[in-house]
Amino acid sequence: MRLSRRQFLQLSCAASAMSLAGAAGVYHARPSSVWMTSGYRDQATRQHYGVMVMNARGHIVADFAVPERVHMTELSPDASSVLVSSREPGAPLRRYHLHGELQASLLPPKNMHFEGHLVVSDNGEHLFATASDYVAGQGHILVIDARSLQLQAIWPTHGTGPHELVYEQQQLWVANTGVRTHPDTGRTALNIEQMQSELLLLDANNGAVKQRWQSPKQALSVRHLDVLADGRALVGCQYQRQDQRPPCVAIADANSAKLTLLETDNDWLHWDMQGYTASVRTFKASSPLAGQALISNPRGHLLSEWQTQPHQLQQRHAMQYSKGVYLYHDSAWISAGAGELWRWQDGTLTPITTAVKPGIWWENHLHGRIV
């Protein structure tokens, strides 16, 4: 008998702790309106990797092993499977059932590797994933069938090293980091002296360029982003040199050809951020906090709150190895370090659990859905 999603959730509510354990993984069906997912690695070996789905209380919904280090994971629109993206050379894009069963995979095209990020179209039919041709040094968007993971099209990003991308109103915002790498040298930047980074806005129907914004500083790499309620983009950058600590948060405005750095009166902030940002997340128009944003920084061990109209830092919180950020309505959940999960609300951080699972170390990003 095939269960509908509604029946599946009803059965989840009826069973306080249903689990299926085996070689593929563990699946605990527990009811909650917020489900989140992230990759992790085993702290002891640093060679075993996994994917976890959990609810807002930090209770594990699904947990299973994967063969490569994970950069980001994303729940399918119906929350029945998880898309897993890696930056490891040769690693395919994979989709797993919550039980841990592999449902589909896509190897990167010849001379390409995935860059770790993907997004799902509004109708749930297509995936868009960033990838790089490491021979030509060119970035691409792979358009993929969401169910079969078959490749449908390859679009150029007209730059180098695309990383995070955001799908919003039939448009794709793409961070061209400008950083060229090669599988033989890992993630070492091979072109710092020549790198040119930019934010790109594409038509999600055909890949046509609609607008582009240059990084305001050489070696300041556009890397992570989210779209604000007013249609602008908030951008998190990473500085590829060690000679200074410039501002690394910027705004993309339709009336400018360059990103505008968000300066603050707090000079120590730029130093503490160490020229680095990880997750950039903005509250949407439906939220009472529309126009505000949270940015994590595992190198500087902090979480910063930003107001984008006007542009200003609101608050900073000390947080060891802050990683992924997921926002919903007026709340946020943050993954940190060794399996920690925190909740942010009204400017206050509250620990949910010191370890969702003992012995793990979160990877960079946290994504979620309302189920």
BALOBA-1460 file (C-alpha; in Angstrom, 3 decimals):
// residues 371
<rec num="1" residu="m" x="0.000" y="0.000" z="0.000"/>
<rec num="2" residu="r" x="1.391" y="3.403" z="-0.973"/>
<rec num="3" residu="l" x="0.938" y="6.078" z="1.694"/>
<rec num="4" residu="s" x="0.129" y="9.659" z="0.832"/>
<rec num="5" residu="r" x="2.189" y="12.363" z="2.499"/>
<rec num="6" residu="r" x="-0.793" y="13.216" z="4.744"/>
<rec num="7" residu="q" x="-1.159" y="9.575" z="5.827"/>
<rec num="8" residu="f" x="2.573" y="9.382" z="6.399"/>
<rec num="9" residu="l" x="2.510" y="12.384" z="8.729"/>
<rec num="10" residu="q" x="-0.574" y="11.057" z="10.537"/>
<rec num="11" residu="l" x="1.211" y="7.797" z="11.215"/>
<rec num="12" residu="s" x="4.232" y="9.774" z="12.394"/>
<rec num="13" residu="c" x="2.064" y="11.553" z="14.962"/>
<rec num="14" residu="a" x="0.563" y="8.284" z="16.137"/>
<rec num="15" residu="a" x="3.959" y="6.730" z="16.761"/>
<rec num="16" residu="s" x="5.947" y="8.584" z="19.391"/>
<rec num="17" residu="a" x="9.185" y="6.997" z="18.272"/>
<rec num="18" residu="m" x="9.185" y="4.750" z="15.244"/>
<rec num="19" residu="s" x="12.626" y="3.699" z="14.062"/>
<rec num="20" residu="l" x="14.090" y="1.615" z="11.301"/>
<rec num="21" residu="a" x="17.704" y="0.668" z="11.877"/>
<rec num="22" residu="g" x="20.084" y="-0.975" z="9.464"/>
<rec num="23" residu="a" x="23.178" y="-0.561" z="7.382"/>
<rec num="24" residu="a" x="21.693" y="2.310" z="5.399"/>
<rec num="25" residu="g" x="20.804" y="4.437" z="8.419"/>
<rec num="26" residu="v" x="18.232" y="5.270" z="11.049"/>
<rec num="27" residu="y" x="14.858" y="6.872" z="10.454"/>
<rec num="28" residu="h" x="12.778" y="8.184" z="13.362"/>
<rec num="29" residu="a" x="9.400" y="9.621" z="12.370"/>
<rec num="30" residu="r" x="8.538" y="12.365" z="14.859"/>
<rec num="31" residu="p" x="5.988" y="15.095" z="14.229"/>
<rec num="32" residu="s" x="7.041" y="18.718" z="13.974"/>
<rec num="33" residu="s" x="6.160" y="21.580" z="11.683"/>
<rec num="34" residu="v" x="9.835" y="22.450" z="11.072"/>
<rec num="35" residu="w" x="12.232" y="19.882" z="9.641"/>
<rec num="36" residu="m" x="15.869" y="20.771" z="9.022"/>
<rec num="37" residu="t" x="18.747" y="18.950" z="7.377"/>
<rec num="38" residu="s" x="22.529" y="19.191" z="7.354"/>
<rec num="39" residu="g" x="25.597" y="17.131" z="6.601"/>
<rec num="40" residu="y" x="28.101" y="16.119" z="9.259"/>
<rec num="41" residu="r" x="31.311" y="14.199" z="9.739"/>
<rec num="42" residu="d" x="32.519" y="11.888" z="12.469"/>
<rec num="43" residu="q" x="34.772" y="13.820" z="14.858"/>
<rec num="44" residu="a" x="36.976" y="10.888" z="15.788"/>
<rec num="45" residu="t" x="37.928" y="9.706" z="12.305"/>
<rec num="46" residu="r" x="37.050" y="12.741" z="10.141"/>
<rec num="47" residu="q" x="36.599" y="10.160" z="7.395"/>
<rec num="48" residu="h" x="33.010" y="9.032" z="7.957"/>
<rec num="49" residu="y" x="30.201" y="11.264" z="6.742"/>
<rec num="50" residu="g" x="26.483" y="11.441" z="7.245"/>
<rec num="51" residu="v" x="23.256" y="13.330" z="6.627"/>
<rec num="52" residu="m" x="20.767" y="14.209" z="9.323"/>
<rec num="53" residu="v" x="17.182" y="15.446" z="9.324"/>
<rec num="54" residu="m" x="15.848" y="16.804" z="12.631"/>
<rec num="55" residu="n" x="12.880" y="18.718" z="13.945"/>
<rec num="56" residu="a" x="12.722" y="22.054" z="15.749"/>
<rec num="57" residu="r" x="13.416" y="20.399" z="19.110"/>
<rec num="58" residu="g" x="16.559" y="18.723" z="17.857"/>
<rec num="59" residu="h" x="14.953" y="15.270" z="17.693"/>
<rec num="60" residu="i" x="16.380" y="13.137" z="14.899"/>
<rec num="61" residu="v" x="13.964" y="12.396" z="12.056"/>
<rec num="62" residu="a" x="16.493" y="10.659" z="9.786"/>
<rec num="63" residu="d" x="20.197" y="9.838" z="9.985"/>
<rec num="64" residu="f" x="22.239" y="7.888" z="7.441"/>
<rec num="65" residu="a" x="25.782" y="7.520" z="6.117"/>
<rec num="66" residu="v" x="27.036" y="8.916" z="2.794"/>
<rec num="67" residu="p" x="30.332" y="8.221" z="0.998"/>
<rec num="68" residu="e" x="31.728" y="11.771" z="0.679"/>
<rec num="69" residu="r" x="31.990" y="14.898" z="2.744"/>
<rec num="70" residu="v" x="28.780" y="16.915" z="2.368"/>
<rec num="71" residu="h" x="28.610" y="20.635" z="1.676"/>
<rec num="72" residu="m" x="24.845" y="21.120" z="1.805"/>
<rec num="73" residu="t" x="21.640" y="19.123" z="1.912"/>
<rec num="74" residu="e" x="18.097" y="20.066" z="0.934"/>
<rec num="75" residu="l" x="14.773" y="18.411" z="1.660"/>
<rec num="76" residu="s" x="12.594" y="17.668" z="-1.350"/>
<rec num="77" residu="p" x="9.398" y="19.767" z="-1.526"/>
<rec num="78" residu="d" x="7.329" y="16.906" z="-0.065"/>
<rec num="79" residu="a" x="10.006" y="16.210" z="2.596"/>
<rec num="80" residu="s" x="10.182" y="12.537" z="1.606"/>
<rec num="81" residu="s" x="13.796" y="12.626" z="0.416"/>
<rec num="82" residu="v" x="17.041" y="14.553" z="0.815"/>
<rec num="83" residu="l" x="19.235" y="16.017" z="-1.909"/>
<rec num="84" residu="v" x="22.921" y="15.794" z="-1.040"/>
<rec num="85" residu="s" x="25.588" y="17.970" z="-2.658"/>
<rec num="86" residu="s" x="29.342" y="17.643" z="-2.200"/>
<rec num="87" residu="r" x="32.345" y="19.662" z="-3.362"/>
<rec num="88" residu="e" x="34.602" y="16.614" z="-3.503"/>
<rec num="89" residu="p" x="36.149" y="15.955" z="-6.957"/>
<rec num="90" residu="g" x="34.072" y="13.446" z="-8.914"/>
<rec num="91" residu="a" x="31.316" y="13.242" z="-6.300"/>
<rec num="92" residu="p" x="27.826" y="12.931" z="-7.793"/>
<rec num="93" residu="l" x="24.707" y="14.771" z="-6.776"/>
<rec num="94" residu="r" x="22.522" y="12.276" z="-4.898"/>
<rec num="95" residu="r" x="18.971" y="11.939" z="-3.656"/>
<rec num="96" residu="y" x="18.196" y="9.658" z="-0.710"/>
<rec num="97" residu="h" x="14.961" y="8.483" z="0.860"/>
<rec num="98" residu="l" x="14.765" y="9.355" z="4.557"/>
<rec num="99" residu="h" x="15.511" y="5.691" z="5.295"/>
<rec num="100" residu="g" x="18.920" y="6.229" z="3.674"/>
<rec num="101" residu="e" x="18.165" y="4.395" z="0.434"/>
<rec num="102" residu="l" x="19.792" y="5.941" z="-2.641"/>
<rec num="103" residu="q" x="17.049" y="6.886" z="-5.107"/>
<rec num="104" residu="a" x="18.967" y="8.668" z="-7.881"/>
<rec num="105" residu="s" x="22.345" y="10.211" z="-8.646"/>
<rec num="106" residu="l" x="24.037" y="12.372" z="-11.264"/>
<rec num="107" residu="l" x="27.758" y="12.369" z="-11.965"/>
<rec num="108" residu="p" x="29.272" y="15.724" z="-12.931"/>
<rec num="109" residu="p" x="29.931" y="16.130" z="-16.672"/>
<rec num="110" residu="k" x="33.446" y="15.511" z="-18.006"/>
<rec num="111" residu="n" x="36.109" y="17.827" z="-16.523"/>
<rec num="112" residu="m" x="33.576" y="19.277" z="-14.072"/>
<rec num="113" residu="h" x="32.956" y="19.069" z="-10.359"/>
<rec num="114" residu="f" x="29.997" y="20.262" z="-8.342"/>
<rec num="115" residu="e" x="30.516" y="23.389" z="-6.252"/>
<rec num="116" residu="g" x="28.349" y="22.275" z="-3.350"/>
<rec num="117" residu="h" x="25.106" y="24.245" z="-3.749"/>
<rec num="118" residu="l" x="21.751" y="23.636" z="-5.408"/>
<rec num="119" residu="v" x="18.246" y="25.085" z="-5.360"/>
<rec num="120" residu="v" x="14.820" y="23.709" z="-6.239"/>
<rec num="121" residu="s" x="12.454" y="25.539" z="-8.583"/>
<rec num="122" residu="d" x="9.140" y="26.825" z="-7.221"/>
<rec num="123" residu="n" x="7.189" y="24.049" z="-8.926"/>
<rec num="124" residu="g" x="9.584" y="21.397" z="-7.620"/>
<rec num="125" residu="e" x="10.318" y="20.056" z="-11.108"/>
<rec num="126" residu="h" x="13.861" y="21.335" z="-11.612"/>
<rec num="127" residu="l" x="17.117" y="21.619" z="-9.708"/>
<rec num="128" residu="f" x="19.813" y="24.169" z="-10.419"/>
<rec num="129" residu="a" x="23.318" y="23.274" z="-9.233"/>
<rec num="130" residu="t" x="26.610" y="25.157" z="-9.473"/>
<rec num="131" residu="a" x="29.560" y="23.399" z="-11.119"/>
<rec num="132" residu="s" x="32.972" y="24.273" z="-12.534"/>
<rec num="133" residu="d" x="34.931" y="23.139" z="-15.570"/>
<rec num="134" residu="y" x="38.360" y="22.870" z="-13.927"/>
<rec num="135" residu="v" x="40.153" y="22.565" z="-17.293"/>
<rec num="136" residu="a" x="38.666" y="25.693" z="-18.864"/>
<rec num="137" residu="g" x="38.278" y="27.511" z="-15.548"/>
<rec num="138" residu="q" x="34.645" y="28.355" z="-16.303"/>
<rec num="139" residu="g" x="31.570" y="28.212" z="-14.102"/>
<rec num="140" residu="h" x="28.263" y="26.587" z="-15.032"/>
<rec num="141" residu="i" x="24.716" y="26.039" z="-13.838"/>
<rec num="142" residu="l" x="23.452" y="22.498" z="-14.337"/>
<rec num="143" residu="v" x="19.693" y="22.274" z="-14.914"/>
<rec num="144" residu="i" x="18.487" y="18.912" z="-13.601"/>
<rec num="145" residu="d" x="15.214" y="17.002" z="-13.485"/>
<rec num="146" residu="a" x="14.301" y="16.934" z="-9.799"/>
<rec num="147" residu="r" x="12.861" y="13.412" z="-9.821"/>
<rec num="148" residu="s" x="15.222" y="11.444" z="-12.064"/>
<rec num="149" residu="l" x="18.308" y="13.680" z="-11.574"/>
<rec num="150" residu="q" x="18.855" y="13.570" z="-15.330"/>
<rec num="151" residu="l" x="20.814" y="16.497" z="-16.749"/>
<rec num="152" residu="q" x="18.627" y="18.756" z="-18.887"/>
<rec num="153" residu="a" x="20.843" y="21.734" z="-19.730"/>
<rec num="154" residu="i" x="24.160" y="23.424" z="-18.953"/>
<rec num="155" residu="w" x="24.308" y="27.214" z="-18.712"/>
<rec num="156" residu="p" x="27.428" y="29.376" z="-18.352"/>
<rec num="157" residu="t" x="27.784" y="31.662" z="-15.334"/>
<rec num="158" residu="h" x="30.133" y="33.904" z="-17.349"/>
<rec num="159" residu="g" x="32.674" y="33.700" z="-14.561"/>
<rec num="160" residu="t" x="34.750" y="31.410" z="-12.376"/>
<rec num="161" residu="g" x="33.950" y="29.290" z="-9.350"/>
<rec num="162" residu="p" x="30.186" y="29.706" z="-8.839"/>
<rec num="163" residu="h" x="29.137" y="28.750" z="-5.336"/>
<rec num="164" residu="e" x="25.778" y="29.532" z="-3.699"/>
<rec num="165" residu="l" x="22.713" y="30.324" z="-5.770"/>
<rec num="166" residu="v" x="19.196" y="31.444" z="-4.837"/>
<rec num="167" residu="y" x="15.965" y="30.901" z="-6.791"/>
<rec num="168" residu="e" x="13.494" y="33.763" z="-6.443"/>
<rec num="169" residu="q" x="10.558" y="34.679" z="-8.705"/>
<rec num="170" residu="q" x="11.812" y="32.902" z="-11.844"/>
<rec num="171" residu="q" x="15.292" y="34.333" z="-11.330"/>
<rec num="172" residu="l" x="18.599" y="32.829" z="-10.251"/>
<rec num="173" residu="w" x="21.060" y="34.808" z="-8.159"/>
<rec num="174" residu="v" x="24.528" y="33.268" z="-8.493"/>
<rec num="175" residu="a" x="27.713" y="33.992" z="-6.554"/>
<rec num="176" residu="n" x="30.682" y="33.798" z="-8.946"/>
<rec num="177" residu="t" x="33.512" y="33.556" z="-6.421"/>
<rec num="178" residu="g" x="36.195" y="34.233" z="-9.026"/>
<rec num="179" residu="v" x="38.296" y="31.504" z="-7.402"/>
<rec num="180" residu="r" x="39.765" y="28.870" z="-9.700"/>
<rec num="181" residu="t" x="40.627" y="25.479" z="-8.230"/>
<rec num="182" residu="h" x="41.721" y="22.086" z="-9.554"/>
<rec num="183" residu="p" x="41.157" y="18.570" z="-8.175"/>
<rec num="184" residu="d" x="44.924" y="18.010" z="-8.028"/>
<rec num="185" residu="t" x="45.386" y="20.891" z="-5.569"/>
<rec num="186" residu="g" x="42.166" y="20.633" z="-3.560"/>
<rec num="187" residu="r" x="40.530" y="23.941" z="-2.632"/>
<rec num="188" residu="t" x="43.676" y="26.030" z="-3.016"/>
<rec num="189" residu="a" x="42.939" y="29.235" z="-4.947"/>
<rec num="190" residu="l" x="45.114" y="29.215" z="-8.082"/>
<rec num="191" residu="n" x="44.387" y="32.717" z="-9.363"/>
<rec num="192" residu="i" x="44.238" y="35.190" z="-6.472"/>
<rec num="193" residu="e" x="46.163" y="37.847" z="-8.404"/>
<rec num="194" residu="q" x="43.787" y="37.656" z="-11.382"/>
<rec num="195" residu="m" x="40.498" y="36.702" z="-9.732"/>
<rec num="196" residu="q" x="37.388" y="38.710" z="-10.574"/>
<rec num="197" residu="s" x="34.351" y="38.010" z="-8.465"/>
<rec num="198" residu="e" x="30.771" y="39.092" z="-9.052"/>
<rec num="199" residu="l" x="27.128" y="38.471" z="-8.291"/>
<rec num="200" residu="l" x="25.028" y="37.435" z="-11.264"/>
<rec num="201" residu="l" x="21.274" y="37.575" z="-11.861"/>
<rec num="202" residu="l" x="19.978" y="35.106" z="-14.456"/>
<rec num="203" residu="d" x="16.615" y="34.360" z="-16.011"/>
<rec num="204" residu="a" x="15.723" y="30.951" z="-14.542"/>
<rec num="205" residu="n" x="13.887" y="29.972" z="-17.733"/>
<rec num="206" residu="n" x="16.840" y="30.211" z="-20.121"/>
<rec num="207" residu="g" x="19.971" y="31.293" z="-18.240"/>
<rec num="208" residu="a" x="20.123" y="34.748" z="-19.852"/>
<rec num="209" residu="v" x="22.038" y="37.377" z="-17.875"/>
<rec num="210" residu="k" x="19.775" y="40.088" z="-16.453"/>
<rec num="211" residu="q" x="22.261" y="41.989" z="-14.294"/>
<rec num="212" residu="r" x="25.678" y="41.643" z="-12.696"/>
<rec num="213" residu="w" x="27.470" y="43.301" z="-9.797"/>
<rec num="214" residu="q" x="31.241" y="43.380" z="-9.401"/>
<rec num="215" residu="s" x="32.972" y="42.834" z="-6.087"/>
<rec num="216" residu="p" x="34.166" y="46.252" z="-4.840"/>
<rec num="217" residu="k" x="37.602" y="44.937" z="-3.879"/>
<rec num="218" residu="q" x="40.100" y="42.684" z="-5.636"/>
<rec num="219" residu="a" x="40.426" y="39.303" z="-3.866"/>
<rec num="220" residu="l" x="37.110" y="39.846" z="-2.044"/>
<rec num="221" residu="s" x="35.183" y="36.781" z="-3.177"/>
<rec num="222" residu="v" x="31.377" y="36.782" z="-3.456"/>
<rec num="223" residu="r" x="30.326" y="33.475" z="-1.935"/>
<rec num="224" residu="h" x="27.027" y="33.263" z="-0.037"/>
<rec num="225" residu="l" x="23.804" y="35.218" z="-0.393"/>
<rec num="226" residu="d" x="20.094" y="35.521" z="0.176"/>
<rec num="227" residu="v" x="17.381" y="37.747" z="-1.288"/>
<rec num="228" residu="l" x="15.798" y="40.433" z="0.879"/>
<rec num="229" residu="a" x="12.084" y="41.179" z="1.093"/>
<rec num="230" residu="d" x="12.569" y="44.312" z="-1.055"/>
<rec num="231" residu="g" x="14.210" y="42.356" z="-3.894"/>
<rec num="232" residu="r" x="17.822" y="43.271" z="-3.219"/>
<rec num="233" residu="a" x="20.428" y="40.644" z="-2.409"/>
<rec num="234" residu="l" x="22.474" y="40.445" z="0.785"/>
<rec num="235" residu="v" x="25.901" y="38.995" z="0.069"/>
<rec num="236" residu="g" x="28.508" y="37.361" z="2.266"/>
<rec num="237" residu="c" x="32.085" y="37.525" z="0.972"/>
<rec num="238" residu="q" x="35.399" y="35.884" z="1.796"/>
<rec num="239" residu="y" x="38.682" y="37.767" z="1.506"/>
<rec num="240" residu="q" x="41.322" y="35.593" z="-0.171"/>
<rec num="241" residu="r" x="44.374" y="37.456" z="1.119"/>
<rec num="242" residu="q" x="45.855" y="37.775" z="4.604"/>
<rec num="243" residu="d" x="47.032" y="41.404" z="4.448"/>
<rec num="244" residu="q" x="43.914" y="43.006" z="5.987"/>
<rec num="245" residu="r" x="40.402" y="42.402" z="7.297"/>
<rec num="246" residu="p" x="37.994" y="44.317" z="5.039"/>
<rec num="247" residu="p" x="34.198" y="44.394" z="5.440"/>
<rec num="248" residu="c" x="32.743" y="41.212" z="3.974"/>
<rec num="249" residu="v" x="28.977" y="41.873" z="3.953"/>
<rec num="250" residu="a" x="27.471" y="43.678" z="0.960"/>
<rec num="251" residu="i" x="24.216" y="44.677" z="-0.733"/>
<rec num="252" residu="a" x="23.344" y="44.324" z="-4.429"/>
<rec num="253" residu="d" x="21.158" y="47.243" z="-5.508"/>
<rec num="254" residu="a" x="19.532" y="47.390" z="-8.943"/>
<rec num="255" residu="n" x="20.858" y="50.936" z="-9.448"/>
<rec num="256" residu="s" x="24.523" y="50.035" z="-8.998"/>
<rec num="257" residu="a" x="26.999" y="47.986" z="-11.029"/>
<rec num="258" residu="k" x="29.060" y="47.204" z="-7.920"/>
<rec num="259" residu="l" x="28.208" y="45.648" z="-4.600"/>
<rec num="260" residu="t" x="27.960" y="48.106" z="-1.712"/>
<rec num="261" residu="l" x="29.874" y="47.039" z="1.389"/>
<rec num="262" residu="l" x="28.052" y="47.426" z="4.701"/>
<rec num="263" residu="e" x="30.387" y="49.466" z="6.867"/>
<rec num="264" residu="t" x="29.822" y="49.547" z="10.626"/>
<rec num="265" residu="d" x="31.008" y="51.753" z="13.462"/>
<rec num="266" residu="n" x="32.349" y="48.618" z="15.102"/>
<rec num="267" residu="d" x="35.854" y="48.280" z="13.623"/>
<rec num="268" residu="w" x="36.459" y="45.201" z="15.723"/>
<rec num="269" residu="l" x="33.698" y="43.372" z="13.873"/>
<rec num="270" residu="h" x="35.645" y="43.302" z="10.594"/>
<rec num="271" residu="w" x="38.703" y="42.002" z="12.403"/>
<rec num="272" residu="d" x="36.723" y="39.370" z="14.299"/>
<rec num="273" residu="m" x="34.945" y="38.182" z="11.148"/>
<rec num="274" residu="q" x="38.405" y="37.477" z="9.680"/>
<rec num="275" residu="g" x="37.270" y="38.328" z="6.176"/>
<rec num="276" residu="y" x="34.848" y="35.410" z="6.203"/>
<rec num="277" residu="t" x="31.138" y="34.612" z="6.138"/>
<rec num="278" residu="a" x="29.354" y="31.266" z="6.090"/>
<rec num="279" residu="s" x="25.548" y="31.178" z="6.025"/>
<rec num="280" residu="v" x="23.646" y="34.331" z="5.003"/>
<rec num="281" residu="r" x="19.914" y="34.232" z="5.687"/>
<rec num="282" residu="t" x="17.258" y="36.956" z="5.383"/>
<rec num="283" residu="f" x="13.739" y="37.152" z="6.812"/>
<rec num="284" residu="k" x="11.166" y="37.210" z="4.009"/>
<rec num="285" residu="a" x="8.278" y="39.592" z="3.309"/>
<rec num="286" residu="s" x="5.812" y="37.394" z="5.220"/>
<rec num="287" residu="s" x="7.895" y="37.688" z="8.396"/>
<rec num="288" residu="p" x="7.490" y="40.493" z="10.958"/>
<rec num="289" residu="l" x="11.290" y="40.743" z="10.767"/>
<rec num="290" residu="a" x="11.403" y="41.379" z="7.000"/>
<rec num="291" residu="g" x="14.553" y="43.330" z="6.156"/>
<rec num="292" residu="q" x="16.618" y="41.712" z="8.894"/>
<rec num="293" residu="a" x="19.253" y="39.034" z="8.435"/>
<rec num="294" residu="l" x="21.534" y="36.649" z="10.309"/>
<rec num="295" residu="i" x="25.073" y="35.762" z="9.217"/>
<rec num="296" residu="s" x="27.159" y="32.972" z="10.732"/>
<rec num="297" residu="n" x="30.928" y="32.969" z="11.013"/>
<rec num="298" residu="p" x="32.671" y="29.783" z="12.218"/>
<rec num="299" residu="r" x="36.156" y="31.294" z="11.894"/>
<rec num="300" residu="g" x="35.334" y="34.314" z="14.016"/>
<rec num="301" residu="h" x="33.060" y="32.284" z="16.308"/>
<rec num="302" residu="l" x="30.162" y="34.693" z="16.060"/>
<rec num="303" residu="l" x="26.638" y="35.202" z="14.787"/>
<rec num="304" residu="s" x="25.745" y="38.710" z="13.609"/>
<rec num="305" residu="e" x="22.327" y="40.357" z="13.212"/>
<rec num="306" residu="w" x="21.870" y="42.937" z="10.461"/>
<rec num="307" residu="q" x="19.241" y="45.516" z="9.599"/>
<rec num="308" residu="t" x="19.267" y="46.296" z="5.887"/>
<rec num="309" residu="q" x="17.020" y="49.364" z="5.780"/>
<rec num="310" residu="p" x="18.961" y="51.363" z="6.867"/>
<rec num="311" residu="h" x="22.149" y="49.300" z="6.643"/>
<rec num="312" residu="q" x="23.506" y="48.632" z="10.109"/>
<rec num="313" residu="l" x="24.772" y="45.955" z="12.441"/>
<rec num="314" residu="q" x="22.169" y="45.315" z="15.132"/>
<rec num="315" residu="q" x="23.897" y="42.854" z="17.396"/>
<rec num="316" residu="r" x="26.627" y="40.257" z="17.551"/>
<rec num="317" residu="h" x="26.674" y="37.043" z="19.546"/>
<rec num="318" residu="a" x="29.661" y="34.928" z="20.516"/>
<rec num="319" residu="m" x="29.048" y="31.413" z="19.207"/>
<rec num="320" residu="q" x="31.744" y="28.806" z="18.806"/>
<rec num="321" residu="y" x="31.869" y="27.449" z="15.242"/>
<rec num="322" residu="s" x="28.492" y="28.839" z="14.148"/>
<rec num="323" residu="k" x="27.577" y="27.094" z="10.897"/>
<rec num="324" residu="g" x="24.146" y="26.740" z="9.300"/>
<rec num="325" residu="v" x="21.180" y="29.087" z="9.726"/>
<rec num="326" residu="y" x="17.531" y="28.324" z="8.968"/>
<rec num="327" residu="l" x="14.849" y="31.019" z="9.351"/>
<rec num="328" residu="y" x="11.107" y="30.658" z="9.692"/>
<rec num="329" residu="h" x="8.668" y="33.475" z="10.498"/>
<rec num="330" residu="d" x="10.311" y="35.276" z="13.454"/>
<rec num="331" residu="s" x="12.699" y="32.540" z="14.596"/>
<rec num="332" residu="a" x="15.998" y="31.014" z="13.555"/>
<rec num="333" residu="w" x="17.819" y="27.754" z="14.181"/>
<rec num="334" residu="i" x="21.613" y="27.626" z="14.081"/>
<rec num="335" residu="s" x="23.865" y="24.565" z="13.883"/>
<rec num="336" residu="a" x="27.222" y="24.930" z="15.584"/>
<rec num="337" residu="g" x="30.352" y="22.883" z="16.081"/>
<rec num="338" residu="a" x="30.017" y="19.444" z="17.620"/>
<rec num="339" residu="g" x="26.344" y="18.768" z="16.919"/>
<rec num="340" residu="e" x="24.955" y="21.785" z="18.782"/>
<rec num="341" residu="l" x="21.591" y="23.265" z="17.833"/>
<rec num="342" residu="w" x="20.508" y="26.754" z="18.935"/>
<rec num="343" residu="r" x="17.356" y="28.807" z="18.578"/>
<rec num="344" residu="w" x="17.341" y="32.565" z="18.016"/>
<rec num="345" residu="q" x="14.285" y="34.687" z="18.782"/>
<rec num="346" residu="d" x="13.896" y="38.381" z="19.659"/>
<rec num="347" residu="g" x="17.658" y="38.816" z="19.632"/>
<rec num="348" residu="t" x="18.214" y="36.058" z="22.198"/>
<rec num="349" residu="l" x="20.050" y="32.776" z="21.639"/>
<rec num="350" residu="t" x="18.875" y="29.669" z="23.487"/>
<rec num="351" residu="p" x="20.595" y="26.271" z="23.287"/>
<rec num="352" residu="i" x="18.236" y="23.492" z="22.198"/>
<rec num="353" residu="t" x="20.786" y="20.714" z="22.649"/>
<rec num="354" residu="t" x="24.541" y="20.478" z="23.129"/>
<rec num="355" residu="a" x="24.625" y="17.508" z="20.758"/>
<rec num="356" residu="v" x="21.851" y="16.346" z="18.450"/>
<rec num="357" residu="k" x="24.057" y="13.286" z="18.061"/>
<rec num="358" residu="p" x="27.277" y="12.638" z="20.039"/>
<rec num="359" residu="g" x="30.605" y="12.626" z="18.236"/>
<rec num="360" residu="i" x="29.673" y="14.600" z="15.122"/>
<rec num="361" residu="w" x="30.838" y="17.857" z="13.578"/>
<rec num="362" residu="w" x="28.362" y="19.841" z="11.481"/>
<rec num="363" residu="e" x="29.128" y="20.864" z="7.928"/>
<rec num="364" residu="n" x="28.508" y="24.434" z="6.771"/>
<rec num="365" residu="h" x="24.818" y="24.755" z="5.943"/>
<rec num="366" residu="l" x="21.383" y="24.097" z="7.422"/>
<rec num="367" residu="h" x="18.254" y="23.971" z="5.260"/>
<rec num="368" residu="g" x="14.675" y="23.322" z="6.238"/>
<rec num="369" residu="r" x="11.046" y="23.001" z="5.223"/>
<rec num="370" residu="i" x="7.669" y="23.244" z="6.890"/>
<rec num="371" residu="v" x="6.000" y="19.822" z="6.837"/>
